[in-house]
Amino acid sequence: MMELIGLSKSFDSKPAIVDLSLRVEDDEYLTLLGPSGSGKSTLLRVLAGLERPEAGRIMLGDQDITARPTHLRGLGIVQQNYALFPHMTVEENVGFGLAHRAQDPVTDTAEVARRVAQTLELVGLLGLERRMVGQISGGQKQRVSLARTLITEPKVCLLDEPLGALDANLRERMTVELRKIRKALGVTFFHVTGNESEAIAMGDRMIVLDEGRAIQIAEPDTVFDAPATVRVARFLNAYNLLRGSVQGGTFESGEVRMPVPSGAQSLSCAAVRYDAVRVLRSGAEAEAGAPALHATFVASEFMGSKVVYFFRMADGGMFEVERHLSSSDPETYGEGEHVTLSWRMQDVLFFDANGDLIELAQAKGAA
């Protein structure tokens, strides 16, 4: 178990990590999501010992490792750029850390070879032992980097955007493989990513980092269904955000009118998930009491398992609608076609004047 207690780090007086506390459980896959500049990589470097925090402690079990050198922390790190030795073969890269580590290096070459083979089998690279790293693909390099870290049996494995340099197909395959490998080893993975789909798909728990602060820590489905703040909802890239205000018990955003949730006094924003929106063509009407707005079709984008449609609202803003192909066939709209967009009240999330989510039960009670 690793515990972060009040960690803070700044550069040139600009905060990068702010009073961050977190308990990382044994045998857990933890994903860390945040936009560029949110402090993700800084946090990983602090955990690895590559940066020193100005405040706070890092505990690994009952040991305080805050000031301990990187190579003595018992942590492994997998970097986005692989950091492999180009003059070595795959097996030499994987065995290097085991044979040359500062504490308890393995000097028996037969034992090194056995453990290298065992680890290569785990990551699916048997048969590539003698190849130079310049002779293997990007996905295979990522596996070599992971194997080189895992062979040393770290207590926690830090992954710095490990799938960021891979193409979409490889990224999807490695998403499955990483979870399988972690489960087989029982090692805690701390996975940093800027990709919301990756964070949701891979984590047992998920941290959303913003300007150095952990603004939500929860299971991925909780983060996705109930983002704690407007900013979390924006990072997820799954919600249309409607800014507005309350007028006489009604939340108003442009032409949209929705009843205010019970007990809420001041609202600043409503969120509607892309896949919760109905598109009504000319002549069709929204259900009684359902919010609606008029929009114009702009474009659509096929994304394999789904189609995303883009509509322009009267105020010039964009409104997105998703159709998952597993549940419905794609629709075709003409450029500039006028439609009505509508949704159910129970699918709306409301945020208060501070941008914090109003309790979901309250919002649903307004339907």
C-alpha positions as CSV (number, residue, x, y, z in Angstrom):
1,M,0.0,0.0,0.0
2,M,1.3,3.5,-0.9
3,E,0.0,6.7,0.7
4,L,0.5,10.2,-0.4
5,I,0.1,12.8,2.4
6,G,-0.3,16.5,1.6
7,L,2.1,16.5,-1.3
8,S,2.8,19.9,-2.8
9,K,5.3,20.9,-5.6
10,S,5.7,24.1,-7.5
11,F,8.0,25.5,-10.2
12,D,9.0,29.2,-10.1
13,S,6.4,29.8,-7.5
14,K,3.7,28.3,-9.8
15,P,1.9,25.4,-8.1
16,A,2.1,22.1,-9.9
17,I,0.8,19.8,-7.2
18,V,-1.3,21.2,-4.4
19,D,-1.9,19.4,-1.0
20,L,-2.6,16.1,-2.6
21,S,-3.5,13.2,-0.4
22,L,-4.3,9.7,-1.7
23,R,-4.2,6.1,-0.5
24,V,-3.2,3.6,-3.2
25,E,-4.3,0.0,-2.3
26,D,-2.3,-3.1,-2.9
27,D,-3.2,-4.9,-6.2
28,E,-5.1,-1.9,-7.5
29,Y,-5.2,-0.4,-11.0
30,L,-5.4,3.4,-10.5
31,T,-5.7,5.7,-13.4
32,L,-4.9,9.4,-13.3
33,L,-6.7,11.7,-15.8
34,G,-6.1,15.4,-16.4
35,P,-5.5,17.9,-19.2
36,S,-2.1,19.0,-20.3
37,G,-0.5,21.1,-17.5
38,S,-2.7,19.6,-14.8
39,G,0.3,18.2,-12.9
40,K,0.1,14.5,-14.0
41,S,3.7,14.0,-15.0
42,T,4.9,16.1,-12.1
43,L,3.1,13.9,-9.7
44,L,4.6,10.8,-11.3
45,R,8.1,12.3,-11.1
46,V,7.6,13.2,-7.5
47,L,6.5,9.6,-6.7
48,A,9.5,8.2,-8.6
49,G,12.0,10.5,-6.8
50,L,12.9,12.5,-9.8
51,E,11.5,15.6,-8.2
52,R,11.4,16.5,-4.5
53,P,8.1,17.8,-3.0
54,E,8.2,21.0,-1.0
55,A,5.7,19.6,1.5
56,G,4.1,16.3,2.3
57,R,5.2,12.6,2.5
58,I,5.2,9.5,0.5
59,M,4.7,6.3,2.4
60,L,5.2,2.8,1.0
61,G,3.9,0.4,3.5
62,D,5.3,1.6,6.8
63,Q,8.4,3.2,5.1
64,D,8.7,6.9,4.4
65,I,10.3,7.1,1.0
66,T,9.9,10.8,0.4
67,A,13.7,11.5,0.5
68,R,14.8,8.1,-0.7
69,P,16.8,8.0,-4.0
70,T,14.9,6.7,-7.1
71,H,16.7,3.4,-7.4
72,L,16.0,2.5,-3.8
73,R,12.3,3.1,-3.7
74,G,11.1,-0.2,-4.9
75,L,9.0,1.4,-7.6
76,G,9.1,0.8,-11.3
77,I,8.4,3.3,-14.1
78,V,7.3,2.8,-17.7
79,Q,7.9,5.9,-19.8
80,Q,6.0,7.0,-22.9
81,N,9.2,7.1,-25.0
82,Y,10.2,3.6,-23.9
83,A,13.8,4.6,-22.9
84,L,15.2,1.4,-24.3
85,F,18.9,0.8,-25.0
86,P,19.2,0.8,-28.9
87,H,22.5,-1.2,-28.9
88,M,20.9,-4.1,-26.9
89,T,18.7,-7.0,-27.9
90,V,15.2,-7.4,-26.4
91,E,16.4,-9.9,-23.8
92,E,19.4,-7.7,-22.9
93,N,17.1,-4.7,-22.3
94,V,14.7,-6.7,-20.1
95,G,17.5,-8.3,-18.0
96,F,19.6,-5.2,-17.6
97,G,17.9,-3.8,-14.5
98,L,17.8,-7.2,-12.8
99,A,21.5,-7.8,-13.2
100,H,22.6,-4.2,-12.5
101,R,20.3,-2.9,-9.8
102,A,21.9,-1.3,-6.7
103,Q,20.2,-3.7,-4.2
104,D,20.4,-7.5,-4.6
105,P,21.5,-7.7,-8.2
106,V,21.1,-11.1,-9.8
107,T,24.5,-12.3,-10.8
108,D,23.6,-15.8,-11.9
109,T,23.3,-15.6,-15.7
110,A,21.1,-18.7,-15.8
111,E,18.7,-17.2,-13.3
112,V,18.6,-13.9,-15.3
113,A,17.8,-15.8,-18.5
114,R,15.1,-17.8,-16.8
115,R,13.4,-14.7,-15.4
116,V,13.8,-12.9,-18.7
117,A,12.1,-15.7,-20.5
118,Q,9.3,-15.9,-17.9
119,T,8.6,-12.1,-18.2
120,L,8.8,-12.1,-22.0
121,E,6.2,-14.9,-22.0
122,L,4.0,-12.8,-19.7
123,V,4.0,-9.8,-22.0
124,G,3.7,-11.9,-25.2
125,L,7.2,-11.4,-26.6
126,L,8.6,-15.0,-26.6
127,G,10.5,-15.5,-29.9
128,L,11.8,-12.0,-30.1
129,E,14.6,-12.3,-27.5
130,R,17.5,-11.9,-30.0
131,R,16.0,-9.0,-32.0
132,M,17.4,-5.5,-31.6
133,V,14.9,-2.9,-30.4
134,G,15.2,-1.2,-33.8
135,Q,13.7,-4.3,-35.4
136,I,10.5,-4.4,-33.4
137,S,7.2,-2.4,-33.6
138,G,6.0,0.4,-31.3
139,G,3.7,-1.9,-29.5
140,Q,6.5,-4.5,-29.0
141,K,8.8,-1.8,-27.7
142,Q,6.2,-0.8,-25.1
143,R,6.0,-4.4,-24.0
144,V,9.8,-4.6,-23.7
145,S,9.7,-1.4,-21.6
146,L,7.0,-2.9,-19.4
147,A,8.9,-6.2,-19.1
148,R,12.1,-4.5,-18.1
149,T,10.2,-2.8,-15.2
150,L,8.1,-5.8,-14.1
151,I,11.1,-8.2,-14.0
152,T,12.5,-6.3,-11.0
153,E,9.2,-7.0,-9.1
154,P,8.4,-3.4,-8.1
155,K,5.8,-2.9,-5.3
156,V,4.1,-0.2,-7.5
157,C,4.5,0.3,-11.2
158,L,4.2,3.9,-12.5
159,L,3.1,4.2,-16.1
160,D,3.6,7.6,-17.7
161,E,1.1,7.7,-20.6
162,P,2.3,4.3,-21.7
163,L,-0.1,4.1,-24.7
164,G,0.3,7.6,-25.9
165,A,2.7,6.8,-28.7
166,L,0.7,3.9,-30.1
167,D,-1.8,3.9,-32.9
168,A,-5.5,3.4,-32.1
169,N,-5.6,-0.4,-32.8
170,L,-2.4,-1.1,-30.7
171,R,-3.7,1.2,-27.9
172,E,-7.0,-0.8,-27.7
173,R,-5.1,-4.1,-27.6
174,M,-2.6,-2.9,-25.0
175,T,-5.5,-1.7,-22.9
176,V,-6.6,-5.3,-22.5
177,E,-3.1,-6.7,-22.2
178,L,-2.1,-4.3,-19.4
179,R,-5.0,-5.2,-17.2
180,K,-4.4,-8.9,-17.9
181,I,-0.7,-8.6,-17.0
182,R,-1.4,-6.6,-13.8
183,K,-3.9,-9.1,-12.7
184,A,-1.5,-12.0,-13.3
185,L,1.2,-10.3,-11.2
186,G,-0.9,-8.7,-8.5
187,V,1.2,-5.5,-8.8
188,T,-0.3,-2.1,-8.2
189,F,-0.4,0.0,-11.4
190,F,-0.5,3.8,-11.2
191,H,-1.4,4.8,-14.8
192,V,-1.2,8.4,-16.0
193,T,-3.1,9.4,-19.1
194,G,-4.7,12.3,-20.9
195,N,-7.2,10.0,-22.6
196,E,-10.5,9.9,-20.9
197,S,-11.6,6.6,-22.5
198,E,-8.3,4.9,-21.4
199,A,-8.7,6.1,-17.9
200,I,-12.3,4.9,-17.6
201,A,-11.7,1.5,-19.3
202,M,-8.6,0.6,-17.3
203,G,-8.9,1.8,-13.7
204,D,-10.3,0.2,-10.6
205,R,-10.4,3.7,-9.4
206,M,-9.8,7.0,-11.2
207,I,-8.3,10.3,-10.1
208,V,-9.2,13.5,-12.0
209,L,-6.4,16.1,-11.6
210,D,-6.9,19.8,-12.4
211,E,-4.3,22.5,-11.7
212,G,-2.5,20.2,-9.4
213,R,-5.6,19.3,-7.3
214,A,-7.4,16.0,-7.2
215,I,-11.0,17.2,-7.9
216,Q,-12.5,13.7,-8.0
217,I,-11.4,10.3,-6.8
218,A,-13.9,7.5,-7.5
219,E,-14.6,4.3,-9.5
220,P,-14.6,5.1,-13.2
221,D,-18.4,4.5,-13.6
222,T,-19.1,6.9,-10.8
223,V,-16.9,9.6,-12.4
224,F,-18.5,9.0,-15.8
225,D,-22.1,9.0,-14.5
226,A,-21.7,11.7,-11.9
227,P,-18.8,14.1,-12.6
228,A,-18.1,16.0,-9.4
229,T,-17.7,19.4,-11.1
230,V,-18.3,21.1,-14.5
231,R,-14.5,20.8,-15.2
232,V,-14.6,17.0,-14.7
233,A,-17.6,16.8,-17.0
234,R,-15.6,18.7,-19.6
235,F,-12.5,16.5,-19.3
236,L,-14.6,13.4,-19.9
237,N,-15.6,14.7,-23.4
238,A,-19.0,13.0,-23.0
239,Y,-21.3,15.9,-22.0
240,N,-22.9,18.9,-23.7
241,L,-22.6,21.8,-21.2
242,L,-25.4,24.4,-21.1
243,R,-24.5,27.5,-19.2
244,G,-27.4,29.5,-17.8
245,S,-29.2,30.9,-14.8
246,V,-32.4,30.4,-12.7
247,Q,-35.4,32.6,-13.5
248,G,-38.5,32.1,-11.4
249,G,-37.9,28.4,-10.6
250,T,-36.7,27.6,-14.1
251,F,-33.2,27.0,-15.4
252,E,-32.8,28.9,-18.6
253,S,-30.0,28.5,-21.2
254,G,-30.8,30.1,-24.5
255,E,-34.1,28.6,-25.6
256,V,-33.9,25.7,-23.3
257,R,-36.1,25.7,-20.2
258,M,-35.8,23.1,-17.4
259,P,-37.3,22.9,-13.9
260,V,-34.9,23.6,-11.1
261,P,-34.0,20.5,-8.9
262,S,-35.7,20.4,-5.5
263,G,-33.6,22.3,-2.9
264,A,-31.3,24.0,-5.5
265,Q,-31.1,27.8,-5.2
266,S,-28.5,28.8,-7.8
267,L,-27.4,26.9,-10.9
268,S,-24.7,27.8,-13.3
269,C,-24.7,24.8,-15.7
270,A,-26.6,21.7,-16.9
271,A,-25.0,18.7,-18.6
272,V,-26.5,16.3,-21.0
273,R,-24.5,13.3,-22.2
274,Y,-24.0,12.9,-25.9
275,D,-25.7,9.5,-26.1
276,A,-28.8,10.7,-24.1
277,V,-30.0,13.1,-26.8
278,R,-32.8,12.4,-29.4
279,V,-32.6,14.0,-32.8
280,L,-36.1,14.9,-34.1
281,R,-36.5,15.8,-37.8
282,S,-39.0,18.2,-39.2
283,G,-42.6,17.4,-38.1
284,A,-41.6,15.4,-35.1
285,E,-42.2,16.9,-31.6
286,A,-40.5,16.4,-28.3
287,E,-42.3,14.5,-25.6
288,A,-44.4,16.6,-23.3
289,G,-42.2,18.2,-20.6
290,A,-39.0,17.2,-22.3
291,P,-36.4,20.0,-22.8
292,A,-35.7,20.8,-26.5
293,L,-33.7,23.2,-28.6
294,H,-33.5,23.9,-32.3
295,A,-30.2,23.2,-34.2
296,T,-28.7,22.8,-37.6
297,F,-26.7,19.8,-38.7
298,V,-23.1,20.5,-39.5
299,A,-21.2,17.2,-39.8
300,S,-20.8,13.6,-38.6
301,E,-17.8,11.5,-37.7
302,F,-17.6,7.7,-37.9
303,M,-15.6,6.4,-35.0
304,G,-15.8,2.6,-35.5
305,S,-18.2,1.6,-32.7
306,K,-20.2,4.9,-32.9
307,V,-21.1,7.9,-35.0
308,V,-20.8,11.4,-33.6
309,Y,-23.1,14.1,-35.0
310,F,-22.4,17.8,-34.7
311,F,-25.2,20.4,-34.6
312,R,-25.0,24.2,-34.4
313,M,-27.2,25.9,-31.9
314,A,-28.8,29.3,-32.4
315,D,-26.1,31.0,-30.3
316,G,-23.4,29.5,-32.5
317,G,-22.3,26.9,-30.0
318,M,-21.9,23.2,-30.9
319,F,-24.0,20.4,-29.6
320,E,-22.9,16.7,-29.9
321,V,-25.0,13.6,-30.3
322,E,-23.6,10.0,-30.2
323,R,-25.2,6.9,-31.7
324,H,-23.6,3.6,-30.6
325,L,-23.9,1.2,-33.6
326,S,-24.5,-1.7,-31.3
327,S,-27.9,-0.3,-30.3
328,S,-29.0,1.6,-33.4
329,D,-28.3,2.2,-37.1
330,P,-26.6,5.4,-38.1
331,E,-28.7,8.3,-39.5
332,T,-28.0,10.5,-42.4
333,Y,-28.7,14.3,-42.3
334,G,-28.4,16.9,-45.0
335,E,-26.0,19.8,-44.6
336,G,-27.8,22.6,-42.9
337,E,-30.8,20.4,-42.1
338,H,-32.9,21.9,-39.2
339,V,-33.7,19.5,-36.4
340,T,-34.9,19.5,-32.8
341,L,-32.7,18.1,-30.1
342,S,-34.4,16.7,-27.0
343,W,-33.7,14.7,-23.9
344,R,-35.3,13.4,-20.7
345,M,-35.0,15.3,-17.5
346,Q,-33.7,12.3,-15.6
347,D,-30.7,12.4,-17.9
348,V,-29.7,16.0,-16.9
349,L,-27.0,16.8,-14.4
350,F,-27.1,20.2,-12.7
351,F,-24.2,22.2,-11.3
352,D,-24.4,25.0,-8.7
353,A,-22.8,28.4,-8.9
354,N,-19.5,27.0,-7.8
355,G,-19.5,24.4,-10.6
356,D,-20.1,21.5,-8.2
357,L,-22.5,18.7,-9.0
358,I,-25.9,18.9,-7.2
359,E,-26.8,15.5,-5.7
360,L,-28.0,13.2,-8.4
361,A,-31.0,12.1,-6.4
362,Q,-32.1,15.7,-6.1
363,A,-31.8,16.3,-9.9
364,K,-33.7,13.1,-10.7
365,G,-36.4,14.2,-8.3
366,A,-37.1,17.1,-10.5
367,A,-38.1,15.0,-13.5
